[in-house]
Amino acid sequence: MGIKRRAMFNPKFKHSRPDRWQKGQNMLNTKSNSETIETIKQKASEDNTTDTSDIVEEMIQEMEELVSTIQVPTYNVTELKKKRKAELLQIAETLNCEVTIKNTKTQIIKAIEKQSA
């Protein structure tokens, strides 16, 4: 069982659980978002942190390279027509196609073609 949060705010716990009551008061008396952002910026300028924009650009380039190297398998229509509906559903699931069991075999084939094109 966890600690009830209302104990942190209720004044009747001020004397019986002073630590928890103080935590609740600190939570209630928090600064606004703009003040916290300013304090974070001041701490960052004091720490002389590096500029993260270069790191982010490098990560974006790496992700683009990874995405370009991923090859989506292409399927021939005649191959797909020979497969069973359950196999087609598995292929569609791996390609993240929006198909269900209720779809017909031709609808599933069209979805796979659309996704792999």
N, C-alpha and C positions, 0 to 999 in steps of 0.2 A: 504494500500500500504506500502511496506517495504522500508527500506533505501537501496539505490543503493550501492552496494559494490565498484563499481569503484571510487566512491567519496573518498574512503579511500586511494586509491593509486595515484590518479591524483594530480600532484603538484599544479594545479590551485586552489584546495580547501585548500591549506596550510594556507592561511590567512582568508578565509571565514569560514572554519570549522576546526579549529586547533585540537580539540580533536579527531575528526574522522580521520583526516589525521595522527595524531600520532599513533592511533590504527593500521592503515594500515601500517605505517612504522615499528611498532613493529612486525606485522605479517610477513613482508618481511624479517626482520632481525632476524628471529628465529634461534635457535641453531640447530645443527645437532642432529640426533637421539641418537648417542652415548653420546653426551654431556648432553642431557636431561636425559638419563638413569643414568649417573654418578651422576647428581645432585639429582635425586630421591633416588638413593642408599645412598647418603650422608645424606639426610633428614631422611631416614628410620633408618639409624644407629644412628642418633642423637636422634630420637624419641624412640629408644629401642623397636621397635615393636616386637611382638611375632612371632615365626616361624609358618608360615601358612601351612607347609607340614603336620603337625598333623591334622589340621582342615580339610584339603583336603582329607586325608586318611579316616577320620571319615565319611565325606560326601560320599565318594565312597562306603564304607561299607554299609551305610544306603541305598544308591541307589541300591546296589546289593541285599540287603535284600528285598527291595520293589519289585524289578523285579522278584525275586524268588517267592514272595507271590502272584503275579498276575497270575491268572489261565486263560489260553486260553480255551474257551469252545470247547469241541469236539462234532462233529456232526456225526451221523450215516448216511450212504449213503442212506439207505431206507427212513429215515426221510426226507432227502434233496430232494429225487426224488418225494416225495408227495407234496412238496411246489411249489408255483408258481414262475415264473421267477422274478417277482418284489420282492417277499420276499427273494429270493436267492440273488438278487442284494443288498438288504439292509443288509443281513448277511455279504456278501462279503465286503461291504463298512465299516462295523464295524470292520472287521478283516484287513482292509487296503489291500485288494487284488486288483490287477491291472486288473479289468474287466470292460467292458463297456456294453451298451445295445446291441451292435452288437454281443457279444459273445452268443453262444448257451447255453442252459440249462446245458448240460453235461460239457461244458468247465467251466462254473461257479462253478459247483459242484466239479470238479477237483481242481480248484483254492482254494476253501474253504477247501478241504481235505488237500491240500499241506500246507496251512497257519496254519491250526489247528493242524497239526501233529507235 
